[in-house]
Amino acid sequence: MKSENPSWGAPPIDVELLQLGFEISEPTVSRYLQRIRRQPEQAKVQRWLAFLQNHREVMAAFDFFTVPR
């Protein structure tokens, strides 16, 4: 529900769950919403992994580059 309605918090989701027949307390819904926020979105993770894989050779070269004085 949260991914389809990003502006919803625990109260509206709790009401929707009650209408669907699930009796879950609002604090429980709030705890689950906090867990969801901590997890990165899968699309962002995939983009980051693709970036690292595409640039790993160049990044490694910059990491070991030194200028003697």
N, CA, C and O atoms as a Tripos MOL2 file, in Angstrom:
@<TRIPOS>MOLECULE
protein
  276   275    69     0     0
PROTEIN
NO_CHARGES

@<TRIPOS>ATOM
      1 N           0.8220   -1.1890    0.0000 N.3       1 MET1
      2 CA          0.0000    0.0000    0.0000 C.3       1 MET1
      3 C           0.8660    1.2520    0.0000 C.2       1 MET1
      4 O           0.5450    2.2400   -0.6610 O.2       1 MET1
      5 N           1.9620    1.2040    0.7420 N.am      2 LYS2
      6 CA          2.8310    2.3760    0.8490 C.3       2 LYS2
      7 C           3.4710    2.7120   -0.4930 C.2       2 LYS2
      8 O           3.5970    3.8870   -0.8390 O.2       2 LYS2
      9 N           3.8750    1.6980   -1.2520 N.am      3 SER3
     10 CA          4.5160    1.9830   -2.5350 C.3       3 SER3
     11 C           3.5170    2.5610   -3.5350 C.2       3 SER3
     12 O           3.8930    3.3670   -4.3870 O.2       3 SER3
     13 N           2.2510    2.1610   -3.4430 N.am      4 GLU4
     14 CA          1.2310    2.6940   -4.3390 C.3       4 GLU4
     15 C           0.7010    4.0410   -3.8710 C.2       4 GLU4
     16 O           0.1760    4.8090   -4.6770 O.2       4 GLU4
     17 N           0.8300    4.3390   -2.5880 N.am      5 ASN5
     18 CA          0.3510    5.6050   -2.0120 C.3       5 ASN5
     19 C           1.4480    6.1870   -1.1210 C.2       5 ASN5
     20 O           1.3550    6.0870    0.1020 O.2       5 ASN5
     21 N           2.4760    6.7890   -1.7020 N.am      6 PRO6
     22 CA          3.6290    7.2370   -0.9140 C.3       6 PRO6
     23 C           3.3100    8.2700    0.1570 C.2       6 PRO6
     24 O           4.0470    8.3810    1.1370 O.2       6 PRO6
     25 N           2.2400    9.0230   -0.0040 N.am      7 SER7
     26 CA          1.9270   10.0560    0.9830 C.3       7 SER7
     27 C           1.1880    9.5010    2.2000 C.2       7 SER7
     28 O           1.0010   10.2190    3.1830 O.2       7 SER7
     29 N           0.7710    8.2530    2.1520 N.am      8 TRP8
     30 CA          0.0340    7.6620    3.2630 C.3       8 TRP8
     31 C           0.9620    7.3340    4.4240 C.2       8 TRP8
     32 O           2.0970    6.8960    4.2370 O.2       8 TRP8
     33 N           0.4500    7.5580    5.6190 N.am      9 GLY9
     34 CA          1.1520    7.1550    6.8230 C.3       9 GLY9
     35 C           0.4530    5.9630    7.4490 C.2       9 GLY9
     36 O          -0.3110    5.2580    6.7900 O.2       9 GLY9
     37 N           0.7210    5.7470    8.7270 N.am     10 ALA10
     38 CA          0.1450    4.6010    9.4250 C.3      10 ALA10
     39 C          -1.3770    4.6890    9.5650 C.2      10 ALA10
     40 O          -2.0470    3.6770    9.3590 O.2      10 ALA10
     41 N          -1.9660    5.8590    9.9080 N.am     11 PRO11
     42 CA         -3.4240    5.8850   10.0940 C.3      11 PRO11
     43 C          -4.2320    5.4890    8.8500 C.2      11 PRO11
     44 O          -5.1260    4.6500    8.9640 O.2      11 PRO11
     45 N          -3.9550    6.0580    7.6640 N.am     12 PRO12
     46 CA         -4.7550    5.6500    6.5010 C.3      12 PRO12
     47 C          -4.5540    4.1780    6.1240 C.2      12 PRO12
     48 O          -5.4940    3.5110    5.6910 O.2      12 PRO12
     49 N          -3.3480    3.6850    6.2860 N.am     13 ILE13
     50 CA         -3.0970    2.2830    5.9560 C.3      13 ILE13
     51 C          -3.8190    1.3780    6.9520 C.2      13 ILE13
     52 O          -4.3590    0.3380    6.5750 O.2      13 ILE13
     53 N          -3.8240    1.7780    8.2220 N.am     14 ASP14
     54 CA         -4.5350    1.0090    9.2390 C.3      14 ASP14
     55 C          -6.0310    0.9470    8.9180 C.2      14 ASP14
     56 O          -6.6470   -0.1110    9.0480 O.2      14 ASP14
     57 N          -6.6160    2.0680    8.5010 N.am     15 VAL15
     58 CA         -8.0400    2.1040    8.1470 C.3      15 VAL15
     59 C          -8.3180    1.1940    6.9520 C.2      15 VAL15
     60 O          -9.3070    0.4600    6.9420 O.2      15 VAL15
     61 N          -7.4470    1.2430    5.9470 N.am     16 GLU16
     62 CA         -7.6350    0.3850    4.7710 C.3      16 GLU16
     63 C          -7.5370   -1.0940    5.1400 C.2      16 GLU16
     64 O          -8.3140   -1.9110    4.6460 O.2      16 GLU16
     65 N          -6.5940   -1.4360    5.9990 N.am     17 LEU17
     66 CA         -6.4570   -2.8250    6.4240 C.3      17 LEU17
     67 C          -7.6850   -3.2880    7.2070 C.2      17 LEU17
     68 O          -8.1250   -4.4290    7.0640 O.2      17 LEU17
     69 N          -8.2400   -2.3890    8.0430 N.am     18 LEU18
     70 CA         -9.4550   -2.7370    8.7740 C.3      18 LEU18
     71 C         -10.6180   -2.9880    7.8100 C.2      18 LEU18
     72 O         -11.4180   -3.9010    8.0170 O.2      18 LEU18
     73 N         -10.7060   -2.1730    6.7590 N.am     19 GLN19
     74 CA        -11.7780   -2.3590    5.7840 C.3      19 GLN19
     75 C         -11.6130   -3.6700    5.0200 C.2      19 GLN19
     76 O         -12.5930   -4.2540    4.5570 O.2      19 GLN19
     77 N         -10.3770   -4.1260    4.8910 N.am     20 LEU20
     78 CA        -10.1230   -5.3950    4.2180 C.3      20 LEU20
     79 C         -10.2740   -6.5940    5.1570 C.2      20 LEU20
     80 O         -10.1980   -7.7430    4.7210 O.2      20 LEU20
     81 N         -10.4880   -6.3210    6.4410 N.am     21 GLY21
     82 CA        -10.7120   -7.3950    7.3950 C.3      21 GLY21
     83 C          -9.4960   -7.7790    8.2170 C.2      21 GLY21
     84 O          -9.5260   -8.7830    8.9290 O.2      21 GLY21
     85 N          -8.4230   -6.9970    8.1320 N.am     22 PHE22
     86 CA         -7.2160   -7.2720    8.9130 C.3      22 PHE22
     87 C          -7.1920   -6.3560   10.1230 C.2      22 PHE22
     88 O          -7.1280   -5.1340    9.9840 O.2      22 PHE22
     89 N          -7.2440   -6.9480   11.3160 N.am     23 GLU23
     90 CA         -7.2390   -6.1520   12.5430 C.3      23 GLU23
     91 C          -5.8060   -6.0460   13.0510 C.2      23 GLU23
     92 O          -5.3310   -6.9020   13.7970 O.2      23 GLU23
     93 N          -5.1350   -4.9920   12.6390 N.am     24 ILE24
     94 CA         -3.7510   -4.7350   13.0420 C.3      24 ILE24
     95 C          -3.7250   -3.3560   13.6830 C.2      24 ILE24
     96 O          -4.3400   -2.4240   13.1640 O.2      24 ILE24
     97 N          -3.0270   -3.2110   14.7980 N.am     25 SER25
     98 CA         -2.9900   -1.9250   15.4760 C.3      25 SER25
     99 C          -2.1470   -0.9270   14.6780 C.2      25 SER25
    100 O          -1.2540   -1.2970   13.9150 O.2      25 SER25
    101 N          -2.4660    0.3390   14.8850 N.am     26 GLU26
    102 CA         -1.7450    1.4080   14.1680 C.3      26 GLU26
    103 C          -0.2520    1.4350   14.5150 C.2      26 GLU26
    104 O           0.5650    1.6520   13.6200 O.2      26 GLU26
    105 N           0.1410    1.2180   15.8030 N.am     27 PRO27
    106 CA          1.5830    1.1730   16.0970 C.3      27 PRO27
    107 C           2.3180    0.0550   15.3400 C.2      27 PRO27
    108 O           3.4770    0.2180   14.9580 O.2      27 PRO27
    109 N           1.6430   -1.0700   15.1300 N.am     28 THR28
    110 CA          2.2530   -2.1620   14.3720 C.3      28 THR28
    111 C           2.4690   -1.7440   12.9280 C.2      28 THR28
    112 O           3.5240   -2.0060   12.3510 O.2      28 THR28
    113 N           1.4750   -1.0980   12.3500 N.am     29 VAL29
    114 CA          1.6160   -0.5950   10.9780 C.3      29 VAL29
    115 C           2.7720    0.3990   10.9110 C.2      29 VAL29
    116 O           3.5670    0.3720    9.9720 O.2      29 VAL29
    117 N           2.8610    1.2670   11.9020 N.am     30 SER30
    118 CA          3.9370    2.2610   11.9460 C.3      30 SER30
    119 C           5.3050    1.5920   12.0030 C.2      30 SER30
    120 O           6.2360    2.0280   11.3260 O.2      30 SER30
    121 N           5.4350    0.5370   12.8040 N.am     31 ARG31
    122 CA          6.7170   -0.1840   12.8830 C.3      31 ARG31
    123 C           7.1050   -0.7810   11.5400 C.2      31 ARG31
    124 O           8.2690   -0.7180   11.1430 O.2      31 ARG31
    125 N           6.1400   -1.3590   10.8390 N.am     32 TYR32
    126 CA          6.4390   -1.9320    9.5210 C.3      32 TYR32
    127 C           6.8050   -0.8530    8.5140 C.2      32 TYR32
    128 O           7.6660   -1.0670    7.6600 O.2      32 TYR32
    129 N           6.1600    0.3020    8.6050 N.am     33 LEU33
    130 CA          6.4940    1.3980    7.6870 C.3      33 LEU33
    131 C           7.9190    1.8870    7.9230 C.2      33 LEU33
    132 O           8.6080    2.2490    6.9700 O.2      33 LEU33
    133 N           8.3710    1.9050    9.1740 N.am     34 GLN34
    134 CA          9.7420    2.3090    9.4660 C.3      34 GLN34
    135 C          10.7400    1.3320    8.8630 C.2      34 GLN34
    136 O          11.7870    1.7440    8.3650 O.2      34 GLN34
    137 N          10.4250    0.0400    8.9030 N.am     35 ARG35
    138 CA         11.3030   -0.9640    8.2910 C.3      35 ARG35
    139 C          11.3800   -0.7760    6.7860 C.2      35 ARG35
    140 O          12.4450   -0.9250    6.1870 O.2      35 ARG35
    141 N          10.2530   -0.4500    6.1810 N.am     36 ILE36
    142 CA         10.2210   -0.2560    4.7290 C.3      36 ILE36
    143 C          11.0940    0.9260    4.3380 C.2      36 ILE36
    144 O          11.8050    0.8530    3.3350 O.2      36 ILE36
    145 N          11.0610    2.0020    5.0940 N.am     37 ARG37
    146 CA         11.8490    3.1890    4.7710 C.3      37 ARG37
    147 C          13.3480    2.9170    4.8370 C.2      37 ARG37
    148 O          14.1230    3.5190    4.0940 O.2      37 ARG37
    149 N          13.7540    2.0170    5.7170 N.am     38 ARG38
    150 CA         15.1820    1.7300    5.8660 C.3      38 ARG38
    151 C          15.7460    0.9280    4.7040 C.2      38 ARG38
    152 O          16.9390    1.0170    4.4140 O.2      38 ARG38
    153 N          14.9150    0.1570    4.0450 N.am     39 GLN39
    154 CA         15.3930   -0.6690    2.9510 C.3      39 GLN39
    155 C          15.5020    0.1640    1.6730 C.2      39 GLN39
    156 O          14.5560    0.8660    1.3140 O.2      39 GLN39
    157 N          16.6320    0.0960    0.9900 N.am     40 PRO40
    158 CA         16.7580    0.8630   -0.2520 C.3      40 PRO40
    159 C          15.8440    0.3090   -1.3330 C.2      40 PRO40
    160 O          15.5360   -0.8830   -1.3650 O.2      40 PRO40
    161 N          15.4270    1.1870   -2.2000 N.am     41 GLU41
    162 CA         14.5890    0.7420   -3.3060 C.3      41 GLU41
    163 C          15.4190   -0.1460   -4.2330 C.2      41 GLU41
    164 O          16.5830    0.1450   -4.5070 O.2      41 GLU41
    165 N          14.8230   -1.2010   -4.6970 N.am     42 GLN42
    166 CA         15.5340   -2.1700   -5.5310 C.3      42 GLN42
    167 C          16.0570   -1.5300   -6.8030 C.2      42 GLN42
    168 O          17.1450   -1.8740   -7.2630 O.2      42 GLN42
    169 N          15.2970   -0.6000   -7.3830 N.am     43 ALA43
    170 CA         15.7430    0.0520   -8.6160 C.3      43 ALA43
    171 C          17.0070    0.8640   -8.3800 C.2      43 ALA43
    172 O          17.9110    0.8610   -9.2150 O.2      43 ALA43
    173 N          17.0780    1.5600   -7.2510 N.am     44 LYS44
    174 CA         18.2740    2.3510   -6.9360 C.3      44 LYS44
    175 C          19.4810    1.4500   -6.7380 C.2      44 LYS44
    176 O          20.5840    1.7710   -7.1820 O.2      44 LYS44
    177 N          19.2700    0.3280   -6.0750 N.am     45 VAL45
    178 CA         20.3610   -0.6210   -5.8430 C.3      45 VAL45
    179 C          20.8710   -1.1520   -7.1780 C.2      45 VAL45
    180 O          22.0810   -1.2430   -7.3870 O.2      45 VAL45
    181 N          19.9640   -1.5000   -8.0760 N.am     46 GLN46
    182 CA         20.3660   -2.0290   -9.3790 C.3      46 GLN46
    183 C          21.1440   -0.9850  -10.1740 C.2      46 GLN46
    184 O          22.1380   -1.3170  -10.8190 O.2      46 GLN46
    185 N          20.7040    0.2750  -10.1380 N.am     47 ARG47
    186 CA         21.4230    1.3360  -10.8640 C.3      47 ARG47
    187 C          22.8270    1.5150  -10.2940 C.2      47 ARG47
    188 O          23.7910    1.6800  -11.0420 O.2      47 ARG47
    189 N          22.9350    1.4820   -8.9730 N.am     48 TRP48
    190 CA         24.2370    1.6540   -8.3360 C.3      48 TRP48
    191 C          25.1640    0.4870   -8.6850 C.2      48 TRP48
    192 O          26.3410    0.7000   -8.9740 O.2      48 TRP48
    193 N          24.6510   -0.7260   -8.6610 N.am     49 LEU49
    194 CA         25.4660   -1.8880   -9.0310 C.3      49 LEU49
    195 C          25.9040   -1.8070  -10.4860 C.2      49 LEU49
    196 O          27.0460   -2.1350  -10.8080 O.2      49 LEU49
    197 N          25.0140   -1.3770  -11.3630 N.am     50 ALA50
    198 CA         25.3640   -1.2340  -12.7770 C.3      50 ALA50
    199 C          26.4610   -0.1810  -12.9390 C.2      50 ALA50
    200 O          27.3910   -0.3740  -13.7210 O.2      50 ALA50
    201 N          26.3600    0.9250  -12.2090 N.am     51 PHE51
    202 CA         27.3910    1.9680  -12.2740 C.3      51 PHE51
    203 C          28.7440    1.4220  -11.8150 C.2      51 PHE51
    204 O          29.7640    1.6360  -12.4720 O.2      51 PHE51
    205 N          28.7430    0.7220  -10.6940 N.am     52 LEU52
    206 CA         30.0060    0.1840  -10.1800 C.3      52 LEU52
    207 C          30.6140   -0.8300  -11.1440 C.2      52 LEU52
    208 O          31.8260   -0.8350  -11.3580 O.2      52 LEU52
    209 N          29.7820   -1.6850  -11.7220 N.am     53 GLN53
    210 CA         30.3050   -2.6740  -12.6620 C.3      53 GLN53
    211 C          30.8480   -2.0160  -13.9250 C.2      53 GLN53
    212 O          31.8570   -2.4640  -14.4700 O.2      53 GLN53
    213 N          30.1970   -0.9680  -14.3900 N.am     54 ASN54
    214 CA         30.6340   -0.2990  -15.6140 C.3      54 ASN54
    215 C          31.8960    0.5300  -15.4240 C.2      54 ASN54
    216 O          32.6250    0.7670  -16.3870 O.2      54 ASN54
    217 N          32.1690    0.9770  -14.1970 N.am     55 HIS55
    218 CA         33.2910    1.8820  -13.9610 C.3      55 HIS55
    219 C          34.3550    1.3120  -13.0350 C.2      55 HIS55
    220 O          35.2470    2.0480  -12.6140 O.2      55 HIS55
    221 N          34.2920    0.0500  -12.7080 N.am     56 ARG56
    222 CA         35.2260   -0.5070  -11.7170 C.3      56 ARG56
    223 C          36.6760   -0.4290  -12.1570 C.2      56 ARG56
    224 O          37.5550   -0.2080  -11.3240 O.2      56 ARG56
    225 N          36.9500   -0.6020  -13.4340 N.am     57 GLU57
    226 CA         38.3430   -0.5410  -13.8880 C.3      57 GLU57
    227 C          38.8960    0.8680  -13.7650 C.2      57 GLU57
    228 O          40.0470    1.0420  -13.3670 O.2      57 GLU57
    229 N          38.1180    1.8560  -14.0910 N.am     58 VAL58
    230 CA         38.5680    3.2420  -14.0150 C.3      58 VAL58
    231 C          38.7020    3.6840  -12.5640 C.2      58 VAL58
    232 O          39.6470    4.3900  -12.2120 O.2      58 VAL58
    233 N          37.7620    3.2720  -11.7250 N.am     59 MET59
    234 CA         37.8190    3.6560  -10.3140 C.3      59 MET59
    235 C          39.0420    3.0350   -9.6490 C.2      59 MET59
    236 O          39.6980    3.6890   -8.8370 O.2      59 MET59
    237 N          39.3510    1.8150   -9.9700 N.am     60 ALA60
    238 CA         40.5240    1.1670   -9.3850 C.3      60 ALA60
    239 C          41.7920    1.8970   -9.8050 C.2      60 ALA60
    240 O          42.7190    2.0240   -9.0050 O.2      60 ALA60
    241 N          41.8520    2.3760  -11.0370 N.am     61 ALA61
    242 CA         43.0210    3.0980  -11.5110 C.3      61 ALA61
    243 C          43.1840    4.4070  -10.7470 C.2      61 ALA61
    244 O          44.3070    4.7890  -10.4190 O.2      61 ALA61
    245 N          42.0980    5.0930  -10.4610 N.am     62 PHE62
    246 CA         42.1840    6.3350   -9.7110 C.3      62 PHE62
    247 C          42.5210    6.0840   -8.2520 C.2      62 PHE62
    248 O          43.2030    6.8970   -7.6300 O.2      62 PHE62
    249 N          42.0610    4.9900   -7.7040 N.am     63 ASP63
    250 CA         42.3290    4.7050   -6.3060 C.3      63 ASP63
    251 C          43.8120    4.4630   -6.0380 C.2      63 ASP63
    252 O          44.2910    4.7720   -4.9460 O.2      63 ASP63
    253 N          44.5480    3.9200   -7.0010 N.am     64 PHE64
    254 CA         45.9520    3.5860   -6.7980 C.3      64 PHE64
    255 C          46.9060    4.5840   -7.4680 C.2      64 PHE64
    256 O          48.1150    4.3560   -7.5120 O.2      64 PHE64
    257 N          46.3670    5.6770   -7.9810 N.am     65 PHE65
    258 CA         47.1870    6.6720   -8.6560 C.3      65 PHE65
    259 C          47.8610    7.5580   -7.6210 C.2      65 PHE65
    260 O          47.1780    8.1100   -6.7580 O.2      65 PHE65
    261 N          49.1800    7.7130   -7.6800 N.am     66 THR66
    262 CA         49.9040    8.5960   -6.7610 C.3      66 THR66
    263 C          50.8200    9.5120   -7.5570 C.2      66 THR66
    264 O          51.2400    9.1850   -8.6670 O.2      66 THR66
    265 N          51.1210   10.6620   -6.9730 N.am     67 VAL67
    266 CA         52.0230   11.6310   -7.5990 C.3      67 VAL67
    267 C          53.2180   11.7990   -6.6620 C.2      67 VAL67
    268 O          53.0800   12.3610   -5.5750 O.2      67 VAL67
    269 N          54.3830   11.3170   -7.0780 N.am     68 PRO68
    270 CA         55.5760   11.4970   -6.2160 C.3      68 PRO68
    271 C          56.0220   12.9570   -6.1990 C.2      68 PRO68
    272 O          55.8690   13.6740   -7.1880 O.2      68 PRO68
    273 N          56.5630   13.3810   -5.0870 N.am     69 ARG69
    274 CA         57.0540   14.7800   -4.9770 C.3      69 ARG69
    275 C          58.5440   14.8210   -4.9200 C.2      69 ARG69
    276 O          59.1290   15.8990   -4.8280 O.2      69 ARG69
@<TRIPOS>BOND
     1     1     2 1
     2     2     3 1
     3     3     4 2
     4     3     5 am
     5     5     6 1
     6     6     7 1
     7     7     8 2
     8     7     9 am
     9     9    10 1
    10    10    11 1
    11    11    12 2
    12    11    13 am
    13    13    14 1
    14    14    15 1
    15    15    16 2
    16    15    17 am
    17    17    18 1
    18    18    19 1
    19    19    20 2
    20    19    21 am
    21    21    22 1
    22    22    23 1
    23    23    24 2
    24    23    25 am
    25    25    26 1
    26    26    27 1
    27    27    28 2
    28    27    29 am
    29    29    30 1
    30    30    31 1
    31    31    32 2
    32    31    33 am
    33    33    34 1
    34    34    35 1
    35    35    36 2
    36    35    37 am
    37    37    38 1
    38    38    39 1
    39    39    40 2
    40    39    41 am
    41    41    42 1
    42    42    43 1
    43    43    44 2
    44    43    45 am
    45    45    46 1
    46    46    47 1
    47    47    48 2
    48    47    49 am
    49    49    50 1
    50    50    51 1
    51    51    52 2
    52    51    53 am
    53    53    54 1
    54    54    55 1
    55    55    56 2
    56    55    57 am
    57    57    58 1
    58    58    59 1
    59    59    60 2
    60    59    61 am
    61    61    62 1
    62    62    63 1
    63    63    64 2
    64    63    65 am
    65    65    66 1
    66    66    67 1
    67    67    68 2
    68    67    69 am
    69    69    70 1
    70    70    71 1
    71    71    72 2
    72    71    73 am
    73    73    74 1
    74    74    75 1
    75    75    76 2
    76    75    77 am
    77    77    78 1
    78    78    79 1
    79    79    80 2
    80    79    81 am
    81    81    82 1
    82    82    83 1
    83    83    84 2
    84    83    85 am
    85    85    86 1
    86    86    87 1
    87    87    88 2
    88    87    89 am
    89    89    90 1
    90    90    91 1
    91    91    92 2
    92    91    93 am
    93    93    94 1
    94    94    95 1
    95    95    96 2
    96    95    97 am
    97    97    98 1
    98    98    99 1
    99    99   100 2
   100    99   101 am
   101   101   102 1
   102   102   103 1
   103   103   104 2
   104   103   105 am
   105   105   106 1
   106   106   107 1
   107   107   108 2
   108   107   109 am
   109   109   110 1
   110   110   111 1
   111   111   112 2
   112   111   113 am
   113   113   114 1
   114   114   115 1
   115   115   116 2
   116   115   117 am
   117   117   118 1
   118   118   119 1
   119   119   120 2
   120   119   121 am
   121   121   122 1
   122   122   123 1
   123   123   124 2
   124   123   125 am
   125   125   126 1
   126   126   127 1
   127   127   128 2
   128   127   129 am
   129   129   130 1
   130   130   131 1
   131   131   132 2
   132   131   133 am
   133   133   134 1
   134   134   135 1
   135   135   136 2
   136   135   137 am
   137   137   138 1
   138   138   139 1
   139   139   140 2
   140   139   141 am
   141   141   142 1
   142   142   143 1
   143   143   144 2
   144   143   145 am
   145   145   146 1
   146   146   147 1
   147   147   148 2
   148   147   149 am
   149   149   150 1
   150   150   151 1
   151   151   152 2
   152   151   153 am
   153   153   154 1
   154   154   155 1
   155   155   156 2
   156   155   157 am
   157   157   158 1
   158   158   159 1
   159   159   160 2
   160   159   161 am
   161   161   162 1
   162   162   163 1
   163   163   164 2
   164   163   165 am
   165   165   166 1
   166   166   167 1
   167   167   168 2
   168   167   169 am
   169   169   170 1
   170   170   171 1
   171   171   172 2
   172   171   173 am
   173   173   174 1
   174   174   175 1
   175   175   176 2
   176   175   177 am
   177   177   178 1
   178   178   179 1
   179   179   180 2
   180   179   181 am
   181   181   182 1
   182   182   183 1
   183   183   184 2
   184   183   185 am
   185   185   186 1
   186   186   187 1
   187   187   188 2
   188   187   189 am
   189   189   190 1
   190   190   191 1
   191   191   192 2
   192   191   193 am
   193   193   194 1
   194   194   195 1
   195   195   196 2
   196   195   197 am
   197   197   198 1
   198   198   199 1
   199   199   200 2
   200   199   201 am
   201   201   202 1
   202   202   203 1
   203   203   204 2
   204   203   205 am
   205   205   206 1
   206   206   207 1
   207   207   208 2
   208   207   209 am
   209   209   210 1
   210   210   211 1
   211   211   212 2
   212   211   213 am
   213   213   214 1
   214   214   215 1
   215   215   216 2
   216   215   217 am
   217   217   218 1
   218   218   219 1
   219   219   220 2
   220   219   221 am
   221   221   222 1
   222   222   223 1
   223   223   224 2
   224   223   225 am
   225   225   226 1
   226   226   227 1
   227   227   228 2
   228   227   229 am
   229   229   230 1
   230   230   231 1
   231   231   232 2
   232   231   233 am
   233   233   234 1
   234   234   235 1
   235   235   236 2
   236   235   237 am
   237   237   238 1
   238   238   239 1
   239   239   240 2
   240   239   241 am
   241   241   242 1
   242   242   243 1
   243   243   244 2
   244   243   245 am
   245   245   246 1
   246   246   247 1
   247   247   248 2
   248   247   249 am
   249   249   250 1
   250   250   251 1
   251   251   252 2
   252   251   253 am
   253   253   254 1
   254   254   255 1
   255   255   256 2
   256   255   257 am
   257   257   258 1
   258   258   259 1
   259   259   260 2
   260   259   261 am
   261   261   262 1
   262   262   263 1
   263   263   264 2
   264   263   265 am
   265   265   266 1
   266   266   267 1
   267   267   268 2
   268   267   269 am
   269   269   270 1
   270   270   271 1
   271   271   272 2
   272   271   273 am
   273   273   274 1
   274   274   275 1
   275   275   276 2
@<TRIPOS>SUBSTRUCTURE
     1 MET1         2 RESIDUE 1 A MET
     2 LYS2         6 RESIDUE 1 A LYS
     3 SER3        10 RESIDUE 1 A SER
     4 GLU4        14 RESIDUE 1 A GLU
     5 ASN5        18 RESIDUE 1 A ASN
     6 PRO6        22 RESIDUE 1 A PRO
     7 SER7        26 RESIDUE 1 A SER
     8 TRP8        30 RESIDUE 1 A TRP
     9 GLY9        34 RESIDUE 1 A GLY
    10 ALA10       38 RESIDUE 1 A ALA
    11 PRO11       42 RESIDUE 1 A PRO
    12 PRO12       46 RESIDUE 1 A PRO
    13 ILE13       50 RESIDUE 1 A ILE
    14 ASP14       54 RESIDUE 1 A ASP
    15 VAL15       58 RESIDUE 1 A VAL
    16 GLU16       62 RESIDUE 1 A GLU
    17 LEU17       66 RESIDUE 1 A LEU
    18 LEU18       70 RESIDUE 1 A LEU
    19 GLN19       74 RESIDUE 1 A GLN
    20 LEU20       78 RESIDUE 1 A LEU
    21 GLY21       82 RESIDUE 1 A GLY
    22 PHE22       86 RESIDUE 1 A PHE
    23 GLU23       90 RESIDUE 1 A GLU
    24 ILE24       94 RESIDUE 1 A ILE
    25 SER25       98 RESIDUE 1 A SER
    26 GLU26      102 RESIDUE 1 A GLU
    27 PRO27      106 RESIDUE 1 A PRO
    28 THR28      110 RESIDUE 1 A THR
    29 VAL29      114 RESIDUE 1 A VAL
    30 SER30      118 RESIDUE 1 A SER
    31 ARG31      122 RESIDUE 1 A ARG
    32 TYR32      126 RESIDUE 1 A TYR
    33 LEU33      130 RESIDUE 1 A LEU
    34 GLN34      134 RESIDUE 1 A GLN
    35 ARG35      138 RESIDUE 1 A ARG
    36 ILE36      142 RESIDUE 1 A ILE
    37 ARG37      146 RESIDUE 1 A ARG
    38 ARG38      150 RESIDUE 1 A ARG
    39 GLN39      154 RESIDUE 1 A GLN
    40 PRO40      158 RESIDUE 1 A PRO
    41 GLU41      162 RESIDUE 1 A GLU
    42 GLN42      166 RESIDUE 1 A GLN
    43 ALA43      170 RESIDUE 1 A ALA
    44 LYS44      174 RESIDUE 1 A LYS
    45 VAL45      178 RESIDUE 1 A VAL
    46 GLN46      182 RESIDUE 1 A GLN
    47 ARG47      186 RESIDUE 1 A ARG
    48 TRP48      190 RESIDUE 1 A TRP
    49 LEU49      194 RESIDUE 1 A LEU
    50 ALA50      198 RESIDUE 1 A ALA
    51 PHE51      202 RESIDUE 1 A PHE
    52 LEU52      206 RESIDUE 1 A LEU
    53 GLN53      210 RESIDUE 1 A GLN
    54 ASN54      214 RESIDUE 1 A ASN
    55 HIS55      218 RESIDUE 1 A HIS
    56 ARG56      222 RESIDUE 1 A ARG
    57 GLU57      226 RESIDUE 1 A GLU
    58 VAL58      230 RESIDUE 1 A VAL
    59 MET59      234 RESIDUE 1 A MET
    60 ALA60      238 RESIDUE 1 A ALA
    61 ALA61      242 RESIDUE 1 A ALA
    62 PHE62      246 RESIDUE 1 A PHE
    63 ASP63      250 RESIDUE 1 A ASP
    64 PHE64      254 RESIDUE 1 A PHE
    65 PHE65      258 RESIDUE 1 A PHE
    66 THR66      262 RESIDUE 1 A THR
    67 VAL67      266 RESIDUE 1 A VAL
    68 PRO68      270 RESIDUE 1 A PRO
    69 ARG69      274 RESIDUE 1 A ARG
